[in-house]
Amino acid sequence: MKKRYEFLDLGKVNAPFMPEIEAGVARVLASGRYVGGPEVERLEEMLREATGMPFAVGVSNGLDALRLIFRAYIGLGRLRPGDEVIVPANTYIASVLAVTDAGLVPVLADPDPATMNLSADGLRMALTPRTRAVLTVHLYGRPAWDAEMEEIALKAGLIVVEDNAQAIGALSPGGIPTGALGDAAAFSFYPTKNIGALGDAGAVTTRDEALARAVRALANYGSDRRYHNIYEGFNCRLDPVQAAVLTAKLPHLAEESRRRQKLARVYLECIANPALILPDVPAGGTHVWHQFVIRLRDRALRDRFIAYLDTEGVGTDIHYAVPPHLQPCYRGRFDGAELPVTEELAASVVSLPISSCTTPADAREIAGIINRFNPDTL
Ligand SMILES: *Cc1c(COP(=O)(O)O)cnc(C)c1O
């Protein structure tokens, strides 16, 4: 039987952590404390330590982390409905959903084709007199914030929010961890992320005490103390069972990043096929390779390439085939937006296996299979 190189198998990813996870979950079960409590506090402490940010709030998931940040800024009067927020057009739709959910206006910026991320030029071009914030997304695990972008944001007086769902553990070119690059950051611990829970989970980090308080209150019915509601809030709290899973896994973050970096190096060294464009490696800082995303030079070949890999036993995925501005829910919303790079990426990208189900030897073999792809003879 032919060998399969699966794209991702979460059971296998979590198997090595099971003794620690089971011990953590057992602590919660025995504690009688099933909402909030010490496991959630411990995770928040670990996130403060990992980022150096003074405040961290565990929440229900990554989308809620983003929604709560924007709604908290509105609650504090620092953003107003109708204000413009620059968002990269090449992102998972949750980034945009959080902005529109808060009644803010997303202004989509086409990415730099080399990094597939927001750039200083993209930021500059999307700026208008109504811009009040930027949501940068460290897509695929690559930090999308540098000194030039910082200067633009500072000059324009923008609030800087990070969507750090895909880049936990990465460092900016200036050596600062993602999640500590702006005013506030959203984390997702969705099971497929570099550090994944066994269900939904997320967090907010911030350097702003008032924002941290507002996020915490909004996530807890808008209540700042018992039976006292200062906002029309939600229930977006972090489940302590998931917090216990995460406190077991988070100490292994550096290993996880190194493992992904090793696989990325193998792919970058071994893949040599003129039909493909390999991802760019940042000159400074670190990339944590949430996804290893290659592109077909000729987008018309993508379906054949994926079918060929599948026949050869290699699982793949596409992040993302339909960009947010072309989703049915936003019909009519982004009419006239010219986002040629985003649309080209959506049509040409392919993600290769890079989870802990893949070994460096597998990556070498996958590269060999990829190098034998010849569109002229297939
Ligand atoms: C996963 C993800 C989210 C949403 O996180 P959830 O925990 O799934 O709600 C937001 N933004 C990006 C870029 C993501 O990859």
The ligand as an SDF file (V2000), in Angstrom:
LIG
                    3D

 15 15  0  0  0  0  0  0  0  0999 V2000
   -8.4790   30.7930   13.4060 C   0  0  0  0  0  0  0  0  0  0  0  0
   -8.4430   32.2200   13.0750 C   0  0  0  0  0  0  0  0  0  0  0  0
   -9.3350   33.1280   13.6610 C   0  0  0  0  0  0  0  0  0  0  0  0
  -10.5230   32.7140   14.4800 C   0  0  0  0  0  0  0  0  0  0  0  0
  -10.2080   31.9880   15.6090 O   0  0  0  0  0  0  0  0  0  0  0  0
  -11.3210   30.9960   16.2230 P   0  0  0  0  0  0  0  0  0  0  0  0
  -10.7220   30.5750   17.5000 O   0  0  0  0  0  0  0  0  0  0  0  0
  -11.4560   29.8760   15.2410 O   0  0  0  0  0  0  0  0  0  0  0  0
  -12.5780   31.7620   16.3730 O   0  0  0  0  0  0  0  0  0  0  0  0
   -9.1850   34.4720   13.3880 C   0  0  0  0  0  0  0  0  0  0  0  0
   -8.2210   34.9100   12.5610 N   0  0  0  0  0  0  0  0  0  0  0  0
   -7.3600   34.0740   11.9610 C   0  0  0  0  0  0  0  0  0  0  0  0
   -6.3160   34.6300   11.0670 C   0  0  0  0  0  0  0  0  0  0  0  0
   -7.4540   32.6960   12.1860 C   0  0  0  0  0  0  0  0  0  0  0  0
   -6.5980   31.8810   11.5730 O   0  0  0  0  0  0  0  0  0  0  0  0
  1  2  1  0
  2  3  1  0
  2 14  2  0
  3  4  1  0
  3 10  2  0
  4  5  1  0
  5  6  1  0
  6  7  2  0
  6  8  1  0
  6  9  1  0
 10 11  1  0
 11 12  2  0
 12 13  1  0
 12 14  1  0
 14 15  1  0
M  END
$$$$
